[in-house]
Amino acid sequence: MKTKLLYLSFNAVKLFNNVLKVLFLSLVSTVILSCAQKPEQPPAPPAPVLPVSTITRTAETTYNEYPAAVQGAVDVDIRPQVSGYLEKVLVNEGAYVKAGQPLFQINERPFREALNNALAALHAAEAAVANAQVEIDKINPLVANKVVSDIQLRTARAAYKMAVANVEQAKAGVATARINLGYARIKAPVSGYVGRIPKKQGSLVSATDPEALTRLSDIHEVHVYFSLGETEFNSFNAKYAGKTFEQKLRNMPPVTLTLADESEYPVKGKIDMVDGQFDKNTGAITLRASFPNADGTLRSGNTGKIRLGVNHRDAMLIPQSATIEMQDKIFVYALNKQNKVNKQPVTIGGTSGNQYLIKSGLEPGDRIVLKGFEVLKDGDAVVPEKLTSSLK
C-alpha cells in the first residue's frame, strides 16, 4: 500500500510539471507572436485634387513703373526787383492769373520822386546843350572875321559835345527811374496758378530776399520726370527703332501716369527728353514725359508713377496668385512626371495686370499648381484637376 501511494505521488508531481511546461511554452509563444506582429498602420490620405496649368510662350506687353515728379511747363519764382514796403497784394493764393496781370504793389513814392529827379537832371542837361550852341553861334562870326582865335571855337564845340553827352546820360537816368517805378508793380510773366504768398501787406521786401514772394505755375502742360538705371536705360534704348536718339523718341509709344491714389491719369503722355548724362551719385539718367493738362488736374509738386510698356514676343506668364514669396524670393509649386511637387524659385521680369512675366526658373511645358498649395511640401503627390494650354 505504501509503495502504491509513493507511486501515485510521483506521477502527480510529474503531471504537474508537465502542465507547468505547457503553460510556460504557451506564454512564451504568445509573447513571441505579439512581438512579431507589427501595429496596424492607418491608411494614407488620398492625394489632393488641385488645379494645374502648363507653361506656354505667348506675345504679351508688360509694364514697369518708375517713381515720378510733376512740374508745370513753366514754374516761375516771383521776386521783387526793387526794395520797398509791400503796399498791396493783388491776388489770392491758388488763383489763376493771366500774363501781365498785376500781382503785387510795392510803395512807389520813392521811385516816382527818383523819376522826377532824373527828369530835372535831363532838363538841365538839355539847357546846357542849348547854352553850348549859343556859345558856338556867338564865336563863329568872330572867328570868321579873325577877331578871335579858332581855338575858342574848338573849345565851344567840345563843350557842346559834352553837353550832348550829358543829355544822353540824363535820358538813361530817366529810363532807369521809369523802369524802377515800373518794378514797383509786379506783374505775372506767364499765365498760371499762384502758389503760397508768405509775405503779407506791409512787409519789407527786397531783391536779395532768400524767399520768393510766390511761385507761378503754367500747367496747361506738365512735365513728368522719372529716372532709369544704366542697365534699364540700355535695355529701354535698344527696344526702339531709329539711328539717333531723336528718332527713337519719335518711335516710343505713349506712356501712362499713375497718380498717388493708384488711379490712372486719363490722358497719355509722350517721352520727349532724355538728360544728357547720368547722375554720378545715383547712376541713373532722367527722362521727361509731357502730358496735356487743359483742365488743371495736375499741379506742380504732384507725385506718381510712370508706367512704361514693354512688348515681349515669347513671354511666359503665370498668375501672381500661383506664387509664394519667402525671404525676398518668389516660388511656385512645380509638378514632375509623377505628379509630385517641388518648390521652385523663379525670377520675375515684369508684370502684366495680375500676372508675372517669368524671366527664369520655368520652361515651356512645365506644370505648376495654381492654388491650394499652402499645405503642400516637397515630394507630395497631387491629382491634376485640369490641365490648360495657356495661362493667359
Number of C-alpha atoms within 10 A of each C-alpha: 6 7 7 9 10 11 11 12 11 12 12 12 11 12 12 12 12 12 12 12 12 12 12 12 12 12 12 12 12 12 11 11 10 11 10 9 8 7 8 6 6 6 6 6 6 9 13 15 13 15 18 21 22 21 20 21 18 15 12 17 17 21 18 14 17 15 16 23 16 24 22 25 19 18 16 18 14 21 18 22 16 20 17 21 17 22 18 16 17 14 15 14 13 14 11 15 22 14 12 12 16 16 19 23 21 26 19 19 12 13 22 17 13 19 21 15 16 22 18 14 19 21 15 16 22 20 15 19 21 15 15 21 17 13 18 20 14 13 18 17 13 15 15 11 9 10 10 14 13 15 10 16 20 14 12 21 17 14 19 21 14 16 22 19 15 19 21 15 16 22 19 14 19 21 15 16 21 17 14 20 21 18 19 25 22 21 19 18 15 17 18 25 23 22 19 14 16 11 15 13 14 14 14 15 20 18 13 12 12 8 14 19 21 18 17 26 25 24 26 19 19 25 26 28 23 21 22 17 15 14 11 13 15 11 11 14 15 11 13 16 14 14 8 8 14 12 12 16 18 14 14 18 16 16 19 22 27 20 16 11 8 10 10 16 16 9 12 15 21 19 20 14 16 17 12 9 10 15 13 8 6 10 13 19 19 17 19 21 23 22 26 18 17 11 9 14 11 21 18 21 11 15 20 24 22 25 19 18 20 16 12 14 10 11 20 25 27 25 17 17 12 18 22 15 10 9 5 6 11 16 18 25 24 22 25 13 8 10 16 17 23 19 19 16 19 17 15 15 16 19 21 18 11 10 18 22 23 18 15 12 12 19 14 11 12 14 25 27 21 21 14 12 20 8 6 15 13 13 14 14 19 21 15 18 12 11 12 12 12 14 16 13
